[in-house]
């Protein structure tokens, strides 16, 4: 079974600065997907960024980028020019490419609470 | 707005009781996933339905059951409730079988007193 570990329960960053959230995972599969989700106080899970394991290029979405190190099984999220609206819980998640019975459920880490200091 | 509707938003009940949580997936989505989010366990996958049929089971207790109806809405039934069942229960939907949960609801906060 796959596991996802987020070793930083809480982090803080000054507004306009850059912060990196860490995620490691364990899998025996060679192909898979990795995701970062944001959960603001409103509770809704919002997809921030996605990475396919077969792609060497790191995914980028505006101020959000990842550092994907497949050999190290590491998938960190970098938030540049942090804004007050970035304050939220951030979850790293894993999804298999091939799944029995057509189910592609996500395996989540326990999350990192990010605070943004004005 | 994700298009996924969960009701109720909050539910307070007592140990031993039974509750039903409801989820309407985003229009056009056939697959529904249920997750439980608690402080100690994080987000745990419970069960998935696709077009009315059960597709996968995760860490779902025998006291819990779910179903997906012909109109594609889904219900999660929790019975013989215990204090440890207090959690946020999320429903998520996706367009087809080959997709992970794409659209999440706002969750139902269940508090057991």
Interface residues (C-beta under 8 A of the other chain):
Chain A: X33 X35 X42 X43 X44 X45 X46 X47 X91 X95 X99 X100 X101 X102 X103 X104 X105 X106 X107 X108 X109 X110 X111
Chain B: X2 X33 X42 X43 X45 X48 X50 X55 X56 X58 X88 X90 X92 X94 X97 X98 X99 X100 X101 X102 X104 X105 X106 X107
